[in-house]
């Protein structure tokens, strides 16, 4: 594919800034917008919003996300059940997890 296409903005009139993509929007994209793509189409992630460097999608985790530096830059944290079951994680996050942390599907690039 040579044409770069972006996911549609959650703002249908295109008046607002792009917003973070939710799982509901991702599901709609997979079911509707991307349903005609071949199953062997490679999924690739960009390192940043400017399109500097790309890497194939490799793995994921179910975690919690909290903005740290701005609304669009933050960190991920383990789920409560992970902390409960893993003493080393409890020690690693002994200072606590921000109250702003929300559930997130975290996608990781291959490279």
Backbone bond lengths (Angstrom), bond angles and torsions (degrees), N, CA, C in turn:
res aa  C-N    CA-C-N  psi(-1)  N-CA   C-N-CA  omega(-1)  CA-C   N-CA-C  phi
1 X - - - 1.435 - - 1.512 109.01 -
2 X 1.306 116.71 130.88 1.448 119.81 179.62 1.509 112.24 -104.41
3 X 1.323 118.88 -22.97 1.459 121.19 179.83 1.518 109.62 -86.01
4 X 1.342 115.35 127.90 1.460 119.73 177.81 1.514 108.33 -85.29
5 X 1.328 117.09 125.73 1.455 121.25 177.53 1.509 108.78 -119.30
6 X 1.320 115.82 138.52 1.445 120.58 177.30 1.518 109.15 -103.24
7 X 1.316 114.90 153.49 1.461 119.81 173.99 1.516 107.97 -63.25
8 X 1.317 117.16 145.82 1.459 119.12 179.81 1.519 111.21 -64.34
9 X 1.313 115.45 146.20 1.449 120.97 176.69 1.523 109.45 -68.96
10 X 1.338 117.82 143.27 1.462 119.02 174.64 1.519 112.08 -62.69
11 X 1.324 117.20 -13.49 1.462 122.90 176.99 1.527 107.24 -90.92
12 X 1.345 119.30 100.99 1.462 121.40 -172.07 1.523 113.99 -62.02
13 X 1.334 118.40 -25.43 1.459 120.56 179.57 1.520 112.24 -86.07
14 X 1.343 117.16 -6.52 1.450 120.68 178.97 1.514 113.80 70.58
15 X 1.331 117.07 19.02 1.457 119.99 -177.10 1.524 112.78 -87.28
16 X 1.315 118.35 -26.76 1.453 121.26 -177.71 1.515 111.50 -98.48
17 X 1.327 115.41 172.18 1.456 120.50 175.75 1.519 109.61 -71.26
18 X 1.328 116.83 154.73 1.464 119.57 173.20 1.521 107.93 -58.60
19 X 1.300 114.43 144.88 1.458 120.75 -179.32 1.523 108.70 -115.60
20 X 1.316 116.83 162.44 1.461 118.95 177.48 1.525 111.06 -56.46
21 X 1.300 116.52 141.31 1.454 123.45 -178.77 1.525 109.63 -78.94
22 X 1.309 116.99 132.36 1.466 121.11 177.03 1.525 109.70 -96.78
23 X 1.308 116.14 165.31 1.457 121.26 177.95 1.526 110.54 -61.34
24 X 1.336 117.94 -35.78 1.469 121.13 178.25 1.532 110.83 -61.08
25 X 1.319 117.48 -42.29 1.468 120.62 178.93 1.526 109.64 -68.71
26 X 1.329 117.32 -41.36 1.464 120.79 178.36 1.532 110.43 -60.38
27 X 1.321 117.23 -42.76 1.473 120.44 178.03 1.526 110.92 -61.47
28 X 1.336 116.57 -42.16 1.464 120.09 179.08 1.526 110.59 -63.46
29 X 1.319 117.00 -41.45 1.461 120.59 178.80 1.530 110.78 -61.40
30 X 1.331 116.10 -44.59 1.470 120.11 -179.29 1.530 110.33 -64.57
31 X 1.333 117.18 -44.05 1.474 121.08 -176.02 1.528 113.16 -74.81
32 X 1.324 117.54 -33.36 1.463 120.06 -172.64 1.525 112.04 -110.40
33 X 1.317 116.81 -64.59 1.456 120.89 -171.49 1.525 113.43 -69.59
34 X 1.331 117.21 -33.89 1.457 120.05 -174.61 1.518 113.54 -107.74
35 X 1.330 118.24 5.51 1.467 120.07 -173.55 1.522 113.17 -62.75
36 X 1.330 118.17 -24.40 1.460 120.61 -179.68 1.515 114.38 -85.67
37 X 1.321 117.47 -5.99 1.463 119.74 179.57 1.521 110.29 -72.49
38 X 1.329 117.69 143.07 1.470 120.11 177.75 1.519 111.33 -60.97
39 X 1.320 116.68 149.18 1.458 121.88 -178.91 1.514 113.87 -62.28
40 X 1.338 117.75 -22.94 1.459 119.30 -179.90 1.535 112.80 -93.13
41 X 1.346 117.27 15.82 1.463 121.06 176.61 1.524 108.98 -66.82
42 X 1.326 116.79 126.62 1.457 122.36 -178.42 1.528 110.62 -71.72
43 X 1.319 117.50 135.88 1.464 123.04 175.30 1.526 107.16 -97.48
44 X 1.339 116.56 122.50 1.462 122.83 -174.28 1.519 109.43 -124.61
45 X 1.329 117.45 140.24 1.454 123.31 178.29 1.524 109.98 -109.35
46 X 1.321 115.97 142.22 1.458 121.54 172.92 1.517 108.28 -89.00
47 X 1.323 116.25 145.39 1.461 120.01 179.17 1.520 111.97 -69.35
48 X 1.341 116.82 -31.10 1.459 119.67 -179.06 1.520 110.74 -149.43
49 X 1.327 116.81 174.48 1.463 122.32 -176.05 1.524 113.04 -67.37
50 X 1.313 117.19 -19.90 1.466 120.63 -179.48 1.522 112.44 -84.42
51 X 1.310 117.40 -6.28 1.457 120.35 179.84 1.512 112.97 79.79
52 X 1.319 116.54 34.96 1.461 121.14 176.30 1.519 109.14 -93.78
53 X 1.296 115.89 113.54 1.455 124.42 178.88 1.527 111.79 68.85
54 X 1.300 115.49 143.24 1.456 123.29 -177.70 1.517 108.46 -136.42
55 X 1.336 115.66 153.38 1.454 120.69 176.90 1.520 108.49 -149.71
56 X 1.331 117.34 145.88 1.461 119.54 176.42 1.524 111.07 -61.95
57 X 1.327 115.53 140.84 1.462 122.27 174.23 1.516 107.81 -61.68
58 X 1.325 117.36 136.32 1.448 120.43 -175.14 1.521 112.97 -118.95
59 X 1.304 117.36 -51.65 1.454 120.05 -173.55 1.526 109.96 -152.01
60 X 1.314 116.41 179.71 1.459 120.60 -178.16 1.523 109.57 -147.95
61 X 1.318 115.22 168.10 1.463 120.86 170.41 1.516 108.37 -144.93
62 X 1.309 115.26 156.07 1.460 121.96 171.68 1.524 104.28 -100.48
63 X 1.315 117.32 115.85 1.454 122.46 -174.16 1.511 110.01 -140.84
64 X 1.321 115.33 -161.65 1.462 122.04 171.95 1.514 107.97 -123.48
65 X 1.323 116.79 143.39 1.467 123.17 -179.22 1.519 109.00 -117.72
66 X 1.322 116.08 138.31 1.464 121.19 174.84 1.515 108.72 -136.02
67 X 1.341 117.52 128.83 1.461 118.89 174.54 1.523 109.29 -64.36
68 X 1.313 116.52 137.51 1.462 121.43 -178.49 1.533 109.81 -115.24
69 X 1.331 115.95 -55.13 1.456 121.17 -174.17 1.529 112.26 -95.78
70 X 1.309 117.07 -31.30 1.460 123.40 178.54 1.516 106.84 -161.82
71 X 1.325 117.48 -178.89 1.459 119.93 178.70 1.525 112.40 -64.27
72 X 1.338 117.14 -22.95 1.457 119.94 -174.48 1.526 114.21 -109.56
73 X 1.323 117.71 1.30 1.462 121.20 177.68 1.522 107.68 -130.29
74 X 1.318 115.37 124.27 1.447 118.14 -177.48 1.506 112.05 -155.19
75 X 1.304 115.74 -153.39 1.454 121.92 -178.81 1.520 108.79 -141.69
76 X 1.325 116.53 162.96 1.458 120.91 177.84 1.520 109.20 -111.17
77 X 1.319 114.33 151.49 1.458 121.83 -175.70 1.521 109.39 -136.20
78 X 1.333 117.10 153.26 1.466 119.77 -179.61 1.527 111.80 -67.25
79 X 1.318 114.12 157.38 1.459 121.32 175.93 1.527 109.82 -72.66
80 X 1.337 117.46 156.95 1.474 119.61 179.17 1.532 113.38 -54.56
81 X 1.338 116.94 -40.48 1.473 118.87 -178.83 1.523 111.91 -68.18
82 X 1.340 117.37 -30.10 1.465 119.97 175.62 1.529 110.27 -67.29
83 X 1.325 116.18 -42.14 1.469 120.01 177.97 1.525 110.74 -63.28
84 X 1.314 115.77 -41.05 1.463 120.94 -179.11 1.527 111.30 -61.15
85 X 1.342 116.72 -38.28 1.462 121.66 -173.55 1.523 114.62 -93.94
86 X 1.346 118.38 -3.08 1.459 119.90 -173.34 1.530 110.53 -135.72
87 X 1.335 115.84 104.07 1.463 121.07 -177.78 1.522 112.08 -60.95
88 X 1.322 118.11 -37.82 1.469 119.96 -179.53 1.531 111.32 -65.38
89 X 1.338 117.29 -35.07 1.467 119.72 175.21 1.525 111.03 -67.04
90 X 1.328 116.45 -40.48 1.464 119.94 177.78 1.519 110.66 -60.18
91 X 1.325 116.87 -40.07 1.469 120.83 177.95 1.531 110.51 -67.44
92 X 1.321 116.55 -41.24 1.468 120.87 -179.22 1.523 111.65 -63.44
93 X 1.317 116.79 -35.74 1.473 121.69 -178.70 1.522 111.17 -109.42
94 X 1.332 116.39 35.64 1.462 121.67 -178.49 1.530 112.43 -61.13
95 X 1.325 117.09 -27.96 1.475 120.24 178.86 1.519 112.07 -76.13
96 X 1.307 116.79 -5.69 1.459 121.08 177.86 1.510 112.70 99.91
97 X 1.310 114.12 173.39 1.458 123.48 179.81 1.518 106.89 -118.86
98 X 1.328 118.09 137.00 1.476 119.62 -177.16 1.526 112.17 -56.55
99 X 1.318 115.56 143.92 1.466 121.00 176.97 1.520 111.74 -63.64
100 X 1.329 116.96 -18.02 1.461 121.52 -178.92 1.528 112.70 -81.87
101 X 1.333 117.76 -4.59 1.468 121.03 -178.09 1.530 110.30 -66.55
102 X 1.332 115.56 129.32 1.464 122.42 179.94 1.524 109.28 -122.91
103 X 1.347 117.97 154.84 1.460 120.33 177.68 1.530 111.16 -57.03
104 X 1.326 115.76 141.70 1.468 120.15 -177.97 1.522 110.74 -150.68
105 X 1.319 115.27 145.48 1.456 122.53 169.03 1.514 105.33 -93.75
106 X 1.314 118.02 114.57 1.459 122.63 -174.92 1.520 108.93 -103.14
107 X 1.329 117.18 123.31 1.459 122.99 179.95 1.520 109.25 -102.59
108 X 1.322 117.00 136.26 1.458 121.90 -177.25 1.530 110.45 -117.56
109 X 1.340 116.75 134.19 1.463 119.29 176.53 1.514 111.36 -75.22
110 X 1.303 116.25 162.61 1.436 122.40 179.53 1.530 110.64 -73.97
111 X 1.311 117.22 -36.54 1.472 120.29 -175.97 1.487 114.25 -121.99
